[in-house]
Amino acid sequence: MRNGQSVTSSKEDSGLRLRSRDNGLDRIDAAIIRELCADSRIPRAELARRVGLSAPSVAERVRRLEDAGIITGYGARIDPLRLGYGLTILIRARPLPGELGKMIEAIRNTPQIVSCDRVSGDDCFVARAHVRDVAEMEAVIDRIVPFGATNSSVVQSTPVAERLVEL
């Protein structure tokens, strides 16, 4: 210890930490997660080759990461535009007093809404929706406004797409 701070080894300083104090992952777990995020369909043998372990060892680590709730699922990323959804919108919503539950239900029951976060600040919710056109945007908003105020924005571009947090 130096000045109340623990002294890290040169391995830790060089980014080759064996265990992270923050998340309990070692560098191999982190490499497995990065590879699976890049391609969730990667064959276990190829994944094992890339991280330098045997296929059974990788399978056990993946199972452990799943059991710990770190890996919560696998899926495909789609391009909404290629499915005919020309607009992505962000809807900020603030429920009227006593209408929180109904607003949540309306948001959950609107299939165009693909994600929603409850947030601090002036608004309670920020939802992301994909719609075909302005008329569909209006219909989506109309499902929520009976329960409170909304403010919407059209996404022009996404300079930072969803990405993996630092491991």
HELIX and SHEET records of a PDB file:
HELIX    1   1 SER A   10  ASP A   13  1                                   4    
HELIX    2   2 ARG A   27  ALA A   38  1                                  12    
HELIX    3   3 ARG A   44  VAL A   51  1                                   8    
HELIX    4   4 ALA A   55  ASP A   67  1                                  13    
HELIX    5   5 PRO A   80  LEU A   83  5                                   4    
HELIX    6   6 LEU A  100  ARG A  108  1                                   9    
HELIX    7   7 VAL A  134  ILE A  144  1                                  11    
HELIX    8   8 VAL A  145  PHE A  147  5                                   3    
SHEET    1   A 4 ILE A 113  ARG A 118  0                                        
SHEET    2   A 4 PHE A 125  VAL A 131 -1                                        
SHEET    3   A 4 LEU A  87  PRO A  95 -1                                        
SHEET    4   A 4 GLY A 148  VAL A 154 -1                                        
END                                                                             
